[in-house]
Amino acid sequence: MLQLADKGNLVLDPGGISIEELERVGRESEQTMNRLTGLQERLATIRGTGSGADGRIVVNADHSGRIDSIDLHPRAMRLASEELSEELLRAVNAAQDDCVRQTSALMAEAGVEEVVDEAAFGKMERQLTDTHTVFMSQMERYGRS
């Protein structure tokens, strides 16, 4: 219910929240959504790289840490099978560690202290979008009152 406060401002009852305050919260929510969308786009561009066997093995990983390419120099094939597998594992781990490092740096830059997995991030984004949509719909109804 809307009421007129002493200074002539419309106020929602209960709680005495002014329309101006609700509009400010709406703007801040929209800004947060835009930042989260931008962050998600930047996270998707992360690429990790690792190497082993003095650069004769190069492994690349996508933003989720999944290995998407392995380059073996012909000289790497001269390694004993046990040494080759150790160097390959070293390169894979380095590529995945590089993804984690870049993700952590990006999240810290965005002011997010903990790394959020993609499913949780997507769920949070959907909840914020739904909340924002409901909020803006209610604001339109109050504006027409």
JOBELQUI-V373043 format. One record per residue. N is the residue number from 1. PSI is psi in degrees with one decimal (none if undefined). D_LAST is the distance of its C-alpha to the last C-alpha in whole Angstrom. Layout:
n: (N | N)
psi: (PSI | PSI)
d_last: (D_LAST | D_LAST)
This chain:
n: (1 | 2 | 3 | 4 | 5 | 6 | 7 | 8 | 9 | 10 | 11 | 12 | 13 | 14 | 15 | 16 | 17 | 18 | 19 | 20 | 21 | 22 | 23 | 24 | 25 | 26 | 27 | 28 | 29 | 30 | 31 | 32 | 33 | 34 | 35 | 36 | 37 | 38 | 39 | 40 | 41 | 42 | 43 | 44 | 45 | 46 | 47 | 48 | 49 | 50 | 51 | 52 | 53 | 54 | 55 | 56 | 57 | 58 | 59 | 60 | 61 | 62 | 63 | 64 | 65 | 66 | 67 | 68 | 69 | 70 | 71 | 72 | 73 | 74 | 75 | 76 | 77 | 78 | 79 | 80 | 81 | 82 | 83 | 84 | 85 | 86 | 87 | 88 | 89 | 90 | 91 | 92 | 93 | 94 | 95 | 96 | 97 | 98 | 99 | 100 | 101 | 102 | 103 | 104 | 105 | 106 | 107 | 108 | 109 | 110 | 111 | 112 | 113 | 114 | 115 | 116 | 117 | 118 | 119 | 120 | 121 | 122 | 123 | 124 | 125 | 126 | 127 | 128 | 129 | 130 | 131 | 132 | 133 | 134 | 135 | 136 | 137 | 138 | 139 | 140 | 141 | 142 | 143 | 144 | 145)
psi: (136.7 | 139.7 | 156.2 | 123.7 | 172.2 | -36.1 | 10.6 | 1.9 | 143.0 | 137.5 | 137.8 | 142.4 | 135.7 | 171.9 | -13.5 | 34.6 | 124.3 | 157.4 | -39.3 | -41.3 | -42.6 | -40.1 | -40.1 | -44.5 | -39.6 | -44.6 | -43.2 | -38.2 | -42.5 | -40.7 | -41.2 | -42.8 | -43.0 | -41.3 | -42.5 | -40.4 | -44.2 | -40.2 | -43.2 | -39.9 | -41.1 | -36.8 | -36.6 | -17.7 | -4.1 | 136.1 | 128.4 | 146.6 | 139.9 | 155.4 | 162.8 | 173.2 | 48.8 | 40.6 | 0.2 | -11.9 | 125.6 | 127.2 | 137.2 | 142.2 | 149.1 | -176.6 | -25.2 | -3.0 | 0.2 | 134.7 | 126.2 | -7.6 | 147.7 | 121.5 | 122.7 | 119.6 | 144.4 | -33.4 | -24.5 | -28.8 | -9.7 | -11.0 | 151.6 | 150.1 | -39.7 | -43.5 | -39.6 | -44.6 | -37.5 | -43.8 | -37.1 | -44.5 | -41.5 | -44.2 | -40.9 | -48.2 | -38.3 | -38.9 | -43.4 | -39.6 | -36.7 | -40.6 | -45.4 | -43.9 | -47.0 | -40.7 | -45.1 | -41.3 | -42.5 | -42.5 | -41.1 | -41.0 | -34.7 | -3.3 | 15.8 | 121.5 | -33.1 | 146.3 | 130.6 | 131.6 | 161.2 | -40.1 | -44.3 | -39.2 | -44.8 | -41.9 | -44.5 | -42.2 | -42.8 | -41.9 | -42.7 | -40.0 | -46.3 | -44.4 | -44.0 | -42.3 | -46.9 | -44.3 | -48.3 | -35.4 | -43.4 | -38.4 | -39.2 | -42.8 | -42.3 | -33.7 | -28.9 | -13.5 | none)
d_last: (10 | 8 | 11 | 13 | 16 | 19 | 19 | 16 | 14 | 11 | 12 | 12 | 14 | 17 | 19 | 17 | 16 | 15 | 12 | 15 | 17 | 15 | 16 | 19 | 20 | 18 | 21 | 24 | 23 | 23 | 26 | 28 | 28 | 29 | 32 | 33 | 33 | 35 | 37 | 38 | 39 | 41 | 43 | 43 | 46 | 48 | 52 | 54 | 58 | 61 | 65 | 68 | 72 | 72 | 69 | 71 | 68 | 64 | 61 | 58 | 55 | 51 | 48 | 48 | 52 | 53 | 56 | 56 | 60 | 63 | 66 | 69 | 72 | 75 | 77 | 74 | 76 | 79 | 78 | 79 | 77 | 76 | 75 | 73 | 71 | 70 | 70 | 67 | 65 | 65 | 64 | 61 | 60 | 60 | 58 | 55 | 56 | 55 | 52 | 51 | 52 | 49 | 46 | 47 | 47 | 44 | 42 | 43 | 42 | 39 | 39 | 39 | 42 | 43 | 43 | 41 | 42 | 41 | 39 | 38 | 36 | 35 | 33 | 32 | 30 | 29 | 27 | 26 | 25 | 23 | 21 | 20 | 19 | 17 | 15 | 14 | 13 | 11 | 10 | 9 | 6 | 5 | 6 | 4 | 0)
